[in-house]
Amino acid sequence: MSYRNIIVLVDETATSAPRIAAAADLAARFGASLTGMFLKSGHIPAFVVGDAFTAVTTVQAYVEERDKTISLASAKARKAFEDAAAGGGIRHHWIEVDGDDEQAILTAVRRFDLTVFPHEATSSFGTQAISAATIGIGSGAPLLILPERGYPVPFGAKVLVAWKETRESARAVRDAMPFLSAASEVHFLCVAPDAEPDFDNLQRQYLAAHGCTNVHMHIDRNTDQPVANAIQRHAGKVGADLVVLGLYGHSRMRELLLGGVSRDMLGSIHLPLLVSH
């Protein structure tokens, strides 16, 4: 089990370069191809449209300037992406996607084994932000969310899995298996007062079948703290450099109705976070 193709959001922000570097490292590590995705906007603000006598020329001038600016931004982003990919000997591709159309973005990322994304992104010249929660819930595939700063490359040597006996957690473990099977340590954390103290035999056999032998179960029975806080605390305690989490929520409800742990974790990530729904 491995990731064969990876897509990474490439944009005009300062966080794009480290995101590209992380995605290129993952593509090299897993022997995957890498696609850079640039979001562009066709949005025309209401203030651009004047009265009936000036609207056509005003809009035309705005569109021409917007398209020129987006083209230059895309070319600059593409060069940074292709330089990083070519430098690592990685097979790579480039696509531009309508950033005003959430469905177009989801359709694109559904064609990949893994998406690398920031906490939130806005297309070039766009006004509508798309959140990692939207991608994670709607893509049907694992999503790696990178914090704005402070994460090492490579990462994944020590992985913390936020575990519950649920479909979402089981799905997250399967989607993260390329990381888990390559990690030197895998730590499962269950935060619940009635949690079982250890894995059952079938779970241990499943993990061992994928090469996960240095696996540890941690139980936190303290229910007086937010679960997200417990996850972050235990991640620091074991020295984790990657957290795996099953997302809870519904595709049409978006992040406002995400499960509390999902919402809290996505709102305060400080480590690379692999999520799936």
PyMOL commands that set and color helices and strands:
alter all, ss='L'
color gray80, all
select helices_A, chain A and resi 16-30+46-48+55-87+102-109+132-138+167-175+177-182+201-209+227-238+255-257+260-267
alter helices_A, ss='H'
color red, helices_A
select strands_A, chain A and resi 5-9+33-40+92-98+114-117+120-122+129-131+143-145+158-162+185-191+215-220+242-246+273-276
alter strands_A, ss='S'
color yellow, strands_A
deselect
rebuild
show_as cartoon
